[in-house]
Amino acid sequence: MAWLVFVTLSTIYWCMFMAAVTGRLSWALLSGWLVPIFAMAVNFEKGMAVNGLMVLICFVMFLLCRRGLVGIRMWNTKVRKKHTALFAVLYFLSFLFLFYSLAQAQIQGYLLNIQGWGSEKLRFWRLLLTILPLLALNYCYTEMVVTGIDRLWLKKQELILLACRCFIAGSSGREKGLLRGYYMDGIHNGVTHHFQMTRRTYAMLRREKTLRLQIQTGLLGGVYVSALETPEFLKRVRRGDRKAAIIGSALFVAVLLVTGGLLWFGK
């Protein structure tokens, strides 16, 4: 199981690194699907059963959610068509998979059995307190899956924005608020377009007043920008990229060494 420990740990670290570089909390939350697999790999002992269904569910859901995050520099999902029934079905299925995976990890002994599965310690209030955070977390996962579905088919077109303004604001788009992110407003034919962006894209475009973007309109109406790698823009973030690569690589090696040491001396 040592190889699985290193694979899952490397992937979790990659998610955390992406969260730090892009400024998107969703990348850090994505690693939640790998927690049951990592716990199984670390705590596995002779005689324990390997829950293949749990591993498969976590792996597939990780890939589905990842599709809603990877390769996007700027996005506008506010204009996406509201498909309440589709969102509700996906939310229910995602929560079912999430709850099953975590419950099985506790039942099999991979994770601490907080709820007390399989014993008389199982209490409704304890179950409720652990379910509430999962409901909020699952909303984020469902958003990722919907974005992944939206990006299954993309219509490409050009968008010229004038009077562009980049700013940092809360999740509601206001200048102040929690979960601050990076945003840009621009005008096209008298219509204001509102994009959210990564931290790296913000560093690229914060000085720009006019932009010519190659946008992709999704199946459900979301708008995405995946390519901004012009020489002029890359020059602005080269120093930050180099710093992130050095720090990220050093921390990654340190994490692997510490994990290897714990596995070796923990035998």
Contacts in CASP RR format, 6 or more apart in sequence:
PFRMAT RR
TARGET T0000
AUTHOR 0000-0000-0000
METHOD contacts of the structure
MODEL  1
MAWLVFVTLSTIYWCMFMAAVTGRLSWALLSGWLVPIFAMAVNFEKGMAV
NGLMVLICFVMFLLCRRGLVGIRMWNTKVRKKHTALFAVLYFLSFLFLFY
SLAQAQIQGYLLNIQGWGSEKLRFWRLLLTILPLLALNYCYTEMVVTGID
RLWLKKQELILLACRCFIAGSSGREKGLLRGYYMDGIHNGVTHHFQMTRR
TYAMLRREKTLRLQIQTGLLGGVYVSALETPEFLKRVRRGDRKAAIIGSA
LFVAVLLVTGGLLWFGK
1 40 0 8 1.000
1 41 0 8 1.000
1 42 0 8 1.000
1 44 0 8 1.000
2 41 0 8 1.000
2 263 0 8 1.000
4 37 0 8 1.000
4 40 0 8 1.000
4 41 0 8 1.000
5 38 0 8 1.000
5 41 0 8 1.000
5 42 0 8 1.000
5 259 0 8 1.000
5 263 0 8 1.000
6 256 0 8 1.000
6 259 0 8 1.000
6 260 0 8 1.000
8 34 0 8 1.000
8 37 0 8 1.000
8 38 0 8 1.000
8 41 0 8 1.000
9 38 0 8 1.000
9 255 0 8 1.000
9 256 0 8 1.000
9 259 0 8 1.000
10 252 0 8 1.000
10 256 0 8 1.000
11 31 0 8 1.000
11 34 0 8 1.000
11 62 0 8 1.000
12 31 0 8 1.000
12 34 0 8 1.000
12 38 0 8 1.000
13 251 0 8 1.000
13 252 0 8 1.000
13 255 0 8 1.000
15 27 0 8 1.000
15 28 0 8 1.000
15 30 0 8 1.000
15 31 0 8 1.000
15 34 0 8 1.000
16 27 0 8 1.000
16 28 0 8 1.000
16 31 0 8 1.000
17 244 0 8 1.000
17 248 0 8 1.000
17 252 0 8 1.000
18 24 0 8 1.000
18 27 0 8 1.000
18 69 0 8 1.000
19 25 0 8 1.000
19 26 0 8 1.000
19 27 0 8 1.000
19 28 0 8 1.000
20 244 0 8 1.000
21 198 0 8 1.000
21 199 0 8 1.000
21 200 0 8 1.000
21 244 0 8 1.000
22 198 0 8 1.000
22 199 0 8 1.000
22 200 0 8 1.000
23 181 0 8 1.000
23 182 0 8 1.000
23 198 0 8 1.000
23 199 0 8 1.000
24 69 0 8 1.000
24 198 0 8 1.000
25 179 0 8 1.000
26 69 0 8 1.000
26 140 0 8 1.000
26 143 0 8 1.000
26 144 0 8 1.000
27 69 0 8 1.000
29 137 0 8 1.000
29 140 0 8 1.000
29 141 0 8 1.000
30 62 0 8 1.000
30 65 0 8 1.000
30 66 0 8 1.000
30 69 0 8 1.000
30 144 0 8 1.000
32 137 0 8 1.000
33 58 0 8 1.000
33 59 0 8 1.000
33 61 0 8 1.000
33 62 0 8 1.000
33 65 0 8 1.000
33 98 0 8 1.000
33 101 0 8 1.000
33 141 0 8 1.000
34 58 0 8 1.000
34 62 0 8 1.000
35 102 0 8 1.000
35 105 0 8 1.000
35 111 0 8 1.000
36 54 0 8 1.000
36 55 0 8 1.000
36 58 0 8 1.000
36 101 0 8 1.000
36 102 0 8 1.000
36 104 0 8 1.000
36 105 0 8 1.000
36 110 0 8 1.000
36 111 0 8 1.000
37 54 0 8 1.000
37 55 0 8 1.000
37 58 0 8 1.000
37 59 0 8 1.000
39 105 0 8 1.000
39 110 0 8 1.000
39 111 0 8 1.000
40 50 0 8 1.000
40 51 0 8 1.000
40 54 0 8 1.000
40 55 0 8 1.000
40 105 0 8 1.000
40 108 0 8 1.000
40 110 0 8 1.000
43 109 0 8 1.000
43 110 0 8 1.000
43 111 0 8 1.000
44 50 0 8 1.000
44 110 0 8 1.000
48 108 0 8 1.000
48 109 0 8 1.000
49 108 0 8 1.000
51 104 0 8 1.000
51 105 0 8 1.000
51 108 0 8 1.000
53 104 0 8 1.000
54 100 0 8 1.000
54 101 0 8 1.000
54 104 0 8 1.000
54 105 0 8 1.000
54 108 0 8 1.000
57 97 0 8 1.000
57 100 0 8 1.000
57 101 0 8 1.000
58 101 0 8 1.000
61 94 0 8 1.000
61 97 0 8 1.000
61 98 0 8 1.000
61 141 0 8 1.000
64 144 0 8 1.000
64 145 0 8 1.000
64 148 0 8 1.000
65 141 0 8 1.000
65 144 0 8 1.000
65 145 0 8 1.000
66 144 0 8 1.000
67 144 0 8 1.000
67 147 0 8 1.000
67 148 0 8 1.000
67 151 0 8 1.000
68 144 0 8 1.000
68 145 0 8 1.000
68 147 0 8 1.000
68 148 0 8 1.000
68 151 0 8 1.000
69 144 0 8 1.000
69 147 0 8 1.000
71 226 0 8 1.000
72 198 0 8 1.000
72 224 0 8 1.000
72 225 0 8 1.000
72 226 0 8 1.000
73 197 0 8 1.000
73 198 0 8 1.000
73 200 0 8 1.000
73 201 0 8 1.000
73 225 0 8 1.000
73 226 0 8 1.000
73 227 0 8 1.000
73 228 0 8 1.000
74 184 0 8 1.000
74 195 0 8 1.000
74 196 0 8 1.000
74 197 0 8 1.000
74 198 0 8 1.000
74 201 0 8 1.000
74 213 0 8 1.000
74 224 0 8 1.000
74 225 0 8 1.000
74 228 0 8 1.000
75 147 0 8 1.000
75 195 0 8 1.000
75 196 0 8 1.000
75 197 0 8 1.000
75 222 0 8 1.000
75 223 0 8 1.000
75 224 0 8 1.000
75 225 0 8 1.000
76 193 0 8 1.000
76 194 0 8 1.000
76 195 0 8 1.000
76 196 0 8 1.000
76 222 0 8 1.000
76 223 0 8 1.000
76 224 0 8 1.000
77 143 0 8 1.000
77 147 0 8 1.000
77 150 0 8 1.000
77 222 0 8 1.000
78 194 0 8 1.000
79 221 0 8 1.000
79 222 0 8 1.000
79 223 0 8 1.000
80 146 0 8 1.000
80 150 0 8 1.000
80 220 0 8 1.000
80 221 0 8 1.000
80 222 0 8 1.000
81 220 0 8 1.000
81 221 0 8 1.000
83 146 0 8 1.000
83 220 0 8 1.000
86 146 0 8 1.000
87 142 0 8 1.000
87 146 0 8 1.000
90 142 0 8 1.000
90 145 0 8 1.000
90 146 0 8 1.000
91 138 0 8 1.000
91 139 0 8 1.000
91 142 0 8 1.000
94 138 0 8 1.000
94 141 0 8 1.000
94 142 0 8 1.000
94 145 0 8 1.000
95 134 0 8 1.000
95 135 0 8 1.000
95 138 0 8 1.000
98 134 0 8 1.000
98 137 0 8 1.000
98 138 0 8 1.000
98 141 0 8 1.000
99 131 0 8 1.000
99 134 0 8 1.000
102 111 0 8 1.000
102 134 0 8 1.000
103 115 0 8 1.000
103 117 0 8 1.000
105 111 0 8 1.000
106 112 0 8 1.000
106 113 0 8 1.000
106 114 0 8 1.000
106 115 0 8 1.000
106 116 0 8 1.000
106 117 0 8 1.000
107 113 0 8 1.000
107 117 0 8 1.000
107 118 0 8 1.000
113 119 0 8 1.000
114 126 0 8 1.000
114 130 0 8 1.000
115 122 0 8 1.000
115 126 0 8 1.000
115 127 0 8 1.000
115 130 0 8 1.000
116 122 0 8 1.000
116 126 0 8 1.000
146 220 0 8 1.000
149 219 0 8 1.000
149 220 0 8 1.000
150 218 0 8 1.000
150 219 0 8 1.000
150 220 0 8 1.000
150 221 0 8 1.000
150 222 0 8 1.000
151 216 0 8 1.000
151 218 0 8 1.000
151 219 0 8 1.000
151 224 0 8 1.000
152 219 0 8 1.000
153 218 0 8 1.000
153 219 0 8 1.000
154 216 0 8 1.000
154 217 0 8 1.000
154 218 0 8 1.000
154 219 0 8 1.000
154 224 0 8 1.000
155 216 0 8 1.000
155 217 0 8 1.000
155 218 0 8 1.000
156 214 0 8 1.000
156 215 0 8 1.000
156 216 0 8 1.000
157 214 0 8 1.000
157 215 0 8 1.000
157 217 0 8 1.000
158 212 0 8 1.000
158 213 0 8 1.000
158 214 0 8 1.000
158 215 0 8 1.000
159 188 0 8 1.000
159 193 0 8 1.000
159 212 0 8 1.000
159 213 0 8 1.000
159 214 0 8 1.000
159 215 0 8 1.000
160 188 0 8 1.000
160 210 0 8 1.000
160 211 0 8 1.000
160 212 0 8 1.000
160 213 0 8 1.000
161 186 0 8 1.000
161 187 0 8 1.000
161 188 0 8 1.000
161 193 0 8 1.000
161 210 0 8 1.000
161 211 0 8 1.000
161 212 0 8 1.000
161 213 0 8 1.000
162 186 0 8 1.000
162 187 0 8 1.000
162 188 0 8 1.000
162 209 0 8 1.000
162 210 0 8 1.000
163 185 0 8 1.000
163 186 0 8 1.000
163 187 0 8 1.000
163 209 0 8 1.000
164 184 0 8 1.000
164 185 0 8 1.000
164 186 0 8 1.000
164 205 0 8 1.000
164 208 0 8 1.000
164 209 0 8 1.000
164 210 0 8 1.000
164 211 0 8 1.000
165 184 0 8 1.000
165 185 0 8 1.000
165 186 0 8 1.000
166 182 0 8 1.000
166 183 0 8 1.000
166 184 0 8 1.000
166 197 0 8 1.000
166 202 0 8 1.000
166 205 0 8 1.000
166 206 0 8 1.000
166 208 0 8 1.000
167 175 0 8 1.000
167 182 0 8 1.000
167 183 0 8 1.000
167 184 0 8 1.000
167 185 0 8 1.000
168 180 0 8 1.000
168 181 0 8 1.000
168 182 0 8 1.000
168 183 0 8 1.000
168 202 0 8 1.000
169 175 0 8 1.000
169 176 0 8 1.000
169 177 0 8 1.000
169 180 0 8 1.000
169 181 0 8 1.000
169 183 0 8 1.000
170 176 0 8 1.000
170 177 0 8 1.000
170 178 0 8 1.000
170 179 0 8 1.000
170 180 0 8 1.000
170 181 0 8 1.000
171 177 0 8 1.000
171 178 0 8 1.000
171 179 0 8 1.000
171 180 0 8 1.000
171 181 0 8 1.000
173 183 0 8 1.000
181 196 0 8 1.000
182 196 0 8 1.000
182 197 0 8 1.000
182 198 0 8 1.000
182 199 0 8 1.000
182 201 0 8 1.000
182 202 0 8 1.000
183 194 0 8 1.000
183 195 0 8 1.000
183 196 0 8 1.000
183 197 0 8 1.000
184 194 0 8 1.000
184 195 0 8 1.000
184 197 0 8 1.000
184 202 0 8 1.000
184 205 0 8 1.000
185 192 0 8 1.000
185 193 0 8 1.000
185 194 0 8 1.000
185 195 0 8 1.000
186 192 0 8 1.000
186 193 0 8 1.000
186 194 0 8 1.000
186 211 0 8 1.000
187 193 0 8 1.000
193 223 0 8 1.000
195 223 0 8 1.000
195 225 0 8 1.000
197 205 0 8 1.000
200 237 0 8 1.000
200 241 0 8 1.000
201 228 0 8 1.000
203 236 0 8 1.000
203 237 0 8 1.000
203 240 0 8 1.000
204 228 0 8 1.000
204 233 0 8 1.000
204 234 0 8 1.000
204 236 0 8 1.000
204 237 0 8 1.000
205 211 0 8 1.000
205 228 0 8 1.000
205 233 0 8 1.000
207 236 0 8 1.000
213 225 0 8 1.000
214 225 0 8 1.000
214 227 0 8 1.000
215 223 0 8 1.000
215 224 0 8 1.000
215 225 0 8 1.000
216 223 0 8 1.000
216 224 0 8 1.000
216 225 0 8 1.000
216 226 0 8 1.000
217 223 0 8 1.000
217 224 0 8 1.000
218 224 0 8 1.000
END
